[in-house]
């Protein structure tokens, strides 16, 4: 089968977990014998879209470039339709995208479409986080479009006035998502999707049954890259607590970890927190900010740690850094939210704590710092769970091989 992969944000080396997800799904489909081509957007006005190192992908890539006012719904959707039609696929997989994604889906609605939702794009019109004023937002764009539209305008108005450029704002303006009519386009695009793929069960209800089917498929981890490595000797014998990912994002909960670390430091000084924070952000004798770490360097960062913490305060759709730590045989302390609550087995592969509860996190970290055997046991259980459920080989074989078979049948029905 010929599968066209569509992505409005893909870059490689990756900018985030969504890039990694699309890369492995496309590479896996090709390894299964399908013909694959990735059609990726590049926006010359931002750094966030379509920056792909030549020869870095094991599958064909066609880059569609846009700039200035060319990045609008009509131009982008027609460019993708023309390029994909020329390649003549039998099915289409739509990966990352913000508010422009529905327009592209509708332009390709004459194919069977799988759409992967990487965040709360079915519910949040503001930034896909569904996180407002330091807490999860109860509203849903499909149900409260006027309220959500005003919320987005309140956030983005100052950016528009100052002509600030970002991937999100470019899509917001390019598809005119501020118009009331966008809601109908959004619903129509969801109805055009044969299979919507989400990470966790909490992402199903906001879609209101509009796609033909909503299917839970986890993201995977390269278990061979994140191999177990005992941490080496350290100056002062301090154990390392790692917080990786976009640690500077308030939704990721560094403030919760900081309060927990301050509580711990009053009682003991046998640890340090290594966080992927900007060098000038955060303070404390227990903190070592290391800046942004490229994905290729994440195995070494995990290998040098003893405990991984994911203190997210938003409804984390998945939890790639937790999976990577588990693959590296590190115990994980994580908020009981979203995908994290479905990845971890509390008390077995790590410890879950209630969102924002710094005291509970402090206690959990203390118990792991005190008990090397517990860290080892949880680390072993975590890697075993990754190998059984979340390695890319397992995810592709268990979930995507049957999906491609179903899409091939849908394509045959369409052509018949």
Secondary structure, DSSP 8 states (H G I E B T S, - for coil): -EEEEEESS--BS-SSHHHHHHHHHHHHHHHTT-EEEEEEEEETT-SSS--B-TT-SSSEEEEEEE-GGG-SHHHHHHHHHHHHHHHT-SEEEE---STTHHHHHHHTTTSEEEEE--SSTTT-SSSSS-EETTEE----TTT-HHHHHHHHHHHHHHHHHTT---HHHHHHHHTTTTSTTHHHHHHHHHHH-SEEEESSGGGTGGGTT-SSEEEE----B-TTTS--------GGG-EEEEE-SSTTSGGG-HHHHHHHHHHHHTT--SEEEEE---TTS---TTEEE-----GGGHHHHHHT-SEEEE---S--S--HHHHHHHHTT-EEEEES-TTHHHH--BTTTEEEE-TT-HHHHHHHHHHHHH-HHHHHHHHHHHHHHIIIIIBHHHHIIIIIHHHHHHHHHHHHHHH-
